[in-house]
Amino acid sequence: MCDSTRVMWMRGGTSKGGFFLADDLPADTAARDKFLLGVMGSPDPRQIDGMGGADPLTSKVAVVKKSEREGVDVDYLFLQVFVDQAIVTDAQNCGNMLAGVGPFAIERGLIPTTGNETRVAIFMENTGQVAVATVQTPGGTVTYKGDASISGVPGTHAPIPLVFRDTAGSSCGALLPTGNAVDEIDGVKVTMIDNGMPCVVFLASDVGVTGYEDRDTLDANTAMKAKVEAIRLKAGPLMNLGDVTEKSVPKMMLVAPPKEGGAIAVRSLIPHRVHASIGVLGAVSVATAALIEGSPAAAVATVPAGSTKTLGVEHPTGVTECVVVVDETGQPVEAGMLRTARKLMDGEVFVL
């Protein structure tokens, strides 16, 4: 007999995964994780016996419930299901899957629509942050059709603007967890930063690459990846993340001068494979690093003037536009970006 539960499979930003109501999953964490490993078909490099797409970007889960918090509509827990290991972790957030939370919550009847647009305040359980998504709801129904395009996703879809509140230090306790704009690890100058996603930002040239290579080329560079992993393992405790050997954070960001009209070029390791594009909150953290005087990112970035700065973060499949608002001291106070999402399937998923 198979166990099954309701699920909506959605693309959120440049990621894809299962969206579940919290009440539809086992309350016990171990039982929940075992179930989700079965859903995705992990551990297996192909995830052939499950719904996962053999890539970290397509082996993700969003768990959503109606919120009891003042000023918040729904609570969202992100879970990364590893592909080739029996690991389910809540150690990070995911701003791409976040793009699907608002439409999912409306589709499941957790909140009513409010005209042609519906604002959904979302508490991100992983980091304690709040994001506000604006969902297109003409005629009181979610629509995924529209003219917005984002790098890494073909075609156009309905826009879903996301604005993040209080992202600085959400996982590490401070925007710069060491208190320094620049630290040195294994002879490499790095900025350890958390503006929604814990990241270690350093020059691609300092680990022997240009920062313009494609994903496959970097994934095949075992010497570079070994050096980056050694830096990551030392950075973890310095960022108040503890032993990160089996954690998916911090993300490792290799930066270079922009080439496509953006503010900065980046190649992201997440952390052991190269990202096909870049995560939403990872892009926000890199864009913020570019604003920190003396940082490796600032050394190569092209930064616009003004208190509201639009920074194009170039990655292997395009450019992610980040908007960072800074106060009179240069401290980021608000960050956001444009995403899209699409419902792919709604039904039941089965495990043995």
Secondary structure, DSSP 8 states (H G I E B T S, - for coil): --EEEEEEEEEETTEEEEEEEGGGS-SSHHHHHHHHHHHHT-S-TT-TTSS--SSGGGSEEEEEEE--STT-SEEEEEEEE-SSSS-EE-SS--HHHHHHHHHHHHHTTSS---SSEEEEEEEETTTTEEEEEEEE-GGGS----SSB--TTS-S-B--EEEEEES-BTTTTSSSSTTS-S-EEETTEEEEEEEBSSEEEEEEGGGGT--S---HHHHHT-HHHHHHHHHHHHHHHHHTT----TT---SEEEEEE--SSSSSEEEEEESSSSB-SS--HHHHHHHHHHTTSTTSHHHHH-----SSEEEEEEEETTEEEEEEEEE-TTS-EEEEEEEE-EEEEEEEEEEE-
